[in-house]
Amino acid sequence: MMTWLSTRIQRLGAAWNGLAIAWGRDVHVVIHVAVIGWWIALGSWVGLDGMGWAILVMGFGMVLLAELFNSAIERAVDAWSPTWSMAAKDVKDMAAGAVLVAVVAVSIGACILMWHYYVP
């Protein structure tokens, strides 16, 4: 029993370590968190209700998830392909494109959501 529990605790520690690495080494994660702070302030100002906050939080999670995957993919590609190659560039560009899709979709959704609460 303790082995199972200690394994889970170690894995949770590894996950937190991954978040700390992303926070400390990837400026884009910090930028996304700062923008999320701006959306939270705006949501508070327009008076979002529970459903509005739920939608916004899911969007925040989607953007951060995409950015964390992008960062992990970029680091893996850099480790496995230390010299420049078109394939490595394509993989990194596609991962960055996924972040762009998430950011655009969440930004449009958040704007619609804020407009709904701001304009009667």
FIROKE-358221 format. One record per residue (C-alpha): residue in one letter; z, x, y. Coordinates in steps of 0.5 Angstrom, whole numbers, padded with zeros to 4 digits, always signed. Layout:
AZXY...
//
This chain:
M+0000+0000+0000M+0002+0005+0005T-0005+0009+0003W-0009+0003+0005L-0005+0002+0012S-0005+0009+0014T-0012+0010+0012R-0013+0004+0017I-0009+0007+0022Q-0013+0013+0022R-0020+0009+0023L-0017+0006+0029G-0015+0012+0032A-0022+0015+0030A-0025+0009+0034W-0020+0010+0040N-0022+0017+0040G-0030+0015+0040L-0028+0011+0046A-0024+0017+0050I-0030+0021+0048A-0035+0016+0051W-0031+0015+0057G-0030+0023+0058R-0037+0025+0057D-0042+0020+0059V-0042+0018+0066H-0046+0012+0064V-0040+0009+0061V-0036+0010+0067I-0041+0007+0071H-0042+0000+0067V-0034+0000+0067A-0034+0000+0075V-0040-0005+0075I-0036-0010+0070G-0030-0009+0075W-0034-0012+0081W-0036-0018+0076I-0029-0019+0075A-0027-0019+0082L-0033-0024+0084G-0031-0028+0078S-0024-0029+0081W-0027-0030+0088V-0031-0036+0085G-0026-0039+0081L-0029-0038+0074D-0026-0043+0068G-0024-0041+0061M-0031-0042+0059G-0034-0038+0064W-0029-0032+0063A-0031-0032+0056I-0039-0032+0057L-0038-0026+0062V-0033-0022+0057M-0038-0023+0051G-0043-0020+0056F-0039-0014+0058G-0038-0013+0051M-0045-0013+0049V-0047-0008+0055L-0041-0003+0053L-0043-0004+0046A-0051-0002+0047E-0048+0004+0052L-0044+0006+0046F-0049+0006+0041N-0054+0009+0046S-0049+0015+0047A-0048+0016+0040I-0055+0016+0038E-0057+0021+0044R-0051+0026+0041A-0054+0025+0034V-0061+0027+0036D-0059+0033+0040A-0055+0035+0034W-0060+0034+0029S-0066+0036+0034P-0064+0042+0038T-0071+0043+0041W-0075+0038+0044S-0080+0034+0040M-0083+0027+0042A-0080+0024+0036A-0073+0025+0039K-0075+0023+0046D-0078+0017+0043V-0071+0015+0040K-0067+0017+0046D-0072+0013+0050M-0071+0007+0045A-0064+0007+0045A-0064+0007+0053G-0069+0001+0053A-0064-0003+0049V-0058-0001+0054L-0063-0004+0060V-0065-0010+0056A-0057-0012+0055V-0056-0010+0062V-0062-0014+0065A-0060-0020+0060V-0052-0020+0062S-0054-0019+0070I-0058-0025+0070G-0054-0029+0066A-0048-0027+0070C-0052-0029+0077I-0053-0036+0074L-0046-0037+0072M-0043-0035+0079W-0049-0039+0082H-0046-0045+0078Y-0039-0044+0080Y-0041-0042+0088V-0046-0047+0089P-0043-0055+0088
//
